């Protein structure tokens, strides 16, 4: 595999991958390009999910480095991010030109509402599988109050309440 192949493979992924690209990553890496088999893909993706940062960016860097060294990782990452960056710059240019238009503002407000609804819907789906003990519900309420109402920084809230959540979960097992 060459750096050009890495760049082009991840360029394709970045260009067609709107939203989550996990299934597309597997399709391109395992089925289409045959760079890894299923077990290698699963192991590498598992490692990349444990690292801080975006899973697919981590995956591109690690896979590129595995086959072509640091420059291969760089080529894969640039390929992955190139198309979304171009799309974003084009959209930002149009937005800058038309941001004052009431229809554009209305469309953005609608998109923001839809995104908030999707986030809320996901949270509610996740809540179905959470135990509803008073301690768990109290912790969830504390997180909501700290972030949504008090507007405390998320890293601070996580730094304080994540250990409490861990201890709470540990006490249940």
C-alpha positions, 0 to 999 in steps of 0.5 A: 500500500502506498501513501497515495492509496491511503490518501485516496481511500480516506479521501473517499471516506471523508467525502461520502461519510456524513454523520457516523462513518464507522460502517463506511470505514469498515466497508472501505478498509476491509471489503473494498481495499482489503487493507485489513481483515475483520479481526484486524479491523475490530482490534484496531478500531477498538484501540482507536476508540480507547484513545482520546479524539475522534475515532475515525481520525485516530483510525486513519493515523494508526492505519496509515502509520502501520503501513507507511510510517508517520507520513502514511498516517499524515496522508491518511488523516489529510485524506480523511479531512480534506473533503469535509474541510472543502465542503465546510469552507464552501458552506461558510462562504455561502453563509457569510454572503447570505447570513443576514437573509431571514430565510437563512436564519430560519433554516438555521434555527430549524436545523438547530432545533432538529439537532437538539431533538435528535440529541434529546431523542438519543438521550431518552433512548439511552435512559431506557436501559439505565437503572432508575434508582434514586441515586442514579436519577439524582446523579443524572439530575445533578449533571443536567443542573450543572451543565444545562442550568448552571452552565458549568464547563463540561470538563469540570462537571465530568471531573467531579461527577464521573468519579461519583458515577463510577463509585455508584456503579461499583457499589451496585455490582 
